[in-house]
Amino acid sequence: MAASYQIVSEAPETLPVAEVAATSSPILAFATQGTGSDDEARLRSLLAKIPAEIHPFERRAKKASAFEILKKVRSRRYSLLVMEGTGSAGGAAILLAKWLYRVPYIVSSGDAVAPFLGARWPLAKGLFTLFEWLLYRNSVGFIGWTPYLVGRALTMGAPKGMTAAGWAPYSYHRSHLAASRRRVRESLGIPDHAIVLGIAGSLIWSKRWRYCYGHELVQAVRDTKNPAVCVLIVGDGEGLDHLREIAGERLGQSIFLPGRVRREQIPEYLAAMDAVTLPQSVDNVGSFRYTTKISEYLSVGLPLITNQIPAAYDLDYGGVWRLPGWSPWDPRFIRALTSLMDQLDPDAIEQKRAAIPQRLPIFDRARQIEATAEFINEILSVPEGKRTFAAAAQ
């Protein structure tokens, strides 16, 4: 029987190509996450209506890839560079391209660079702040995954900005979601009546905080007094072994850790859940973010459980539980999550689920592609000497 969901096409040729204003030269674009990555797929989609060449950036050979970009730019065949991500090698390449060959560039990012890198290497935070400032101030525009990141980039000197928050790559029929829910629960041994809280993502273990995605769920479910609550954590990484150790005798009983699943299977596992956690820290890293999965969570009608980050207010149409605690490893957050589990029942889940809009324009793929094409065309239509007027006037 054929699946009753549709994969949204990522192919650029499915959309008409718009004229690039004031130039016939192509655009050179790359994703610092690497060729074949989700970031590169996002970039291809965002540039679907713009004639662009996607450079295969090799994450394991960053310096070599950066030199290849500069070699291409030196040919002066390109009117614009677009970088998805904020890696140092890619960032150095576009800065040098601007300074040496006067080729303008746009940055697209889902993270606040200096706080994110500074959390890993605190002693170099000043250097990361300088790097981020140079990156934005020398750009001709910034595309942020959230409006908060756009505001940050504009404050640090980017002359223009827009938001492209991403989209769910699948559309679903209710019948398929219901069938997937039954199938996944049966395969894992989750009872039909269980209330399943979950998350999907990379289980990267933080030694500093002793945390990975899902850690808060495992801790809370061990303490809840509600026997109907289970947790389902989908993903792989070094954190998986830590979660298995913490789960102990609950593994396979109320804690389910299937590990890595194929990308196309993730929607089926989401369908098996009743609500998901959106764990972010309420600081200069987490407060700027949306999780990359948030559009998928909302597309299948999953209520969100999160900290008191800006997104928890801006995207709350009645389907969000906001809990106290500055981070998902904060004991206050764990206690609040445990208390929520104690009180959960099917009626509470359905009330939240019913409040989630069927469609949110901010996560509409076609709208973001069209906006990106207009953003780039409008930048290129401005004579080069006038693009930095605002920055020069400061």
Order of alpha helices (4+ residues) and beta strands (2+ residues): beta-beta-alpha-beta-alpha-beta-alpha-beta-alpha-alpha-beta-alpha-beta-beta-alpha-beta-alpha-beta-alpha-beta-alpha-beta-alpha-beta-alpha-beta-alpha-alpha-alpha-alpha
